[in-house]
């Protein structure tokens, strides 16, 4: 693993140097363009297609199989959760929000609602924090157990997300905070879980984990995806960084 980590670090340096010092760098910094156009320039789809075809197929097959089985087996639990949310506070059971997916494409992410209806996520601090008064009673339980993420299996089945990959980011955070080299996180499918979730879960804003995301991209493989899924199960059971 240390050898892999070293390769990932060197790869990150190469990714930065590939963008820094180009005319595109200054243009993107001075004149921010559409997110999808920026991703197409910095992380073109051809780079994802250059990953081994066997890996891309195996990853998608795993996504479809696990998401399908999960939705069928967990349907009764999800109905109970939806009812609990509706009884606990006014508003819909499902929370929808626009996020940035692979290639810079926008989509609606699905989660069980854990906050008072009508409020929005924090933009100026960690995406989760233990003293957030907007979180409902049922919402706190869902967050501690990560059950609020279950509806994203629908996003996975639709092909908008993968089980493993960088977390899909908010468009306004990309516009406000991303440097050109960070756009490379959108090279691969965005995931329900990823490398930074099992190494620093919930402690920082998502865009501050970009180096972890690029480390994942540099070392992406089916075996690495399975390792991350296994570590995610452990992290969820231990409730590491969950509140």
Secondary structure, 3 states (H helix, E strand, C coil): CHHHHHHHHHHHHHHHHHHCCCHHHHHHHHCCCCHHHHHHHHCCHHHHHCCCHHHHHHHHHHHHHHHHHHHHHCHHHHHHHHHHHHHHCCCCCEEEEEEECHHHCEEEEEEECCECCCCCCCCCCCCCCCCCCCECHHHHHHHHHCHHHCCHHHHHHHCCCEEECCCCECHHHHHHHCCHHHHHHHHCCCEEECCCHHHHCCCCCHHHHHHHHHHHHHCCCHHHHHHHHHHHHHHHHHCCCCC
